[in-house]
């Protein structure tokens, strides 16, 4: 079964201690990924993310970056179908906070992800290189903030990527985005940030989503069983 | 940027407060709710750190016949100084609605350890 994009969601706030957004998952062999990040003078911890009250597993972080940011990304295998809430909880008040969800169908239900690639920097060009394969979809979640001067954020995804969410925090000091791209041996996930602010710091992570166990397995089983039957017929023949 | 609601500074008691239902123009998809916070200049707004607000916003896509959760947040009061050294004047919460006609918003504030004074503004862009 091929892995496919299902749905995206996002929300943002200032001066908050938690953020909740609605996300609707559908289909079979589901996987939900979430980016949840904050910025502040003393960035609060990101104590956890849940979907439909089920704890998600951290893929990247939570990690303190460039002094004022705290970044995290999360995943959940087989999230409940229907409209449910993604809840990100913080250990204190964030100057800015953003949450974005991207879900998939057709994802492997035991080992759905490859190796998570992570990067951070100070520029308007976040970029990270993920190792994946042609039958995978690479997903990334990026968060950026301005340290000195406000300037509304917007993100333009790199070539071959499809932007799934693009969030400018309303005080114009932070922003987040998420995108997907068909996998390859090496997939660069990048964005160009447009902002009037200065000193833009970012952190990002990307990972390949693996397809569910292929139908070829069934064919293989059928072939094995056929071969077994042929062997049984041969062994039951009486030699002359 | 249409202001769907521009409230006055009011005192809100502990408990659940439902704001009036608002109509979202068809041309606007992004919604921001703003709550005034305490600052040195306005120290009486939501001044107590232990006073918390749980803000929930529901959306209707059929003129108010049915409702679904849209976005939510929790926040605590008191003066919050940001990393740029200024005092945060507002707690905000934003999300993007699905496109369509007949969209409505219904915001609910759940206040603990109140009362608090704040001003609520809701904008659509």
Interface residues (C-beta under 8 A of the other chain):
Chain A: X10 X11 X12 X13 X14 X15 X16 X17 X18 X19 X20 X21 X22 X39 X40 X41 X68 X83 X85 X93 X95 X147 X148 X167 X169 X170 X171 X173
Chain B: X32 X34 X37 X52 X56 X68 X69 X70 X71 X72 X73 X74 X75 X76 X80 X81 X82 X83 X84 X88 X90 X91 X92 X93 X94 X95 X96
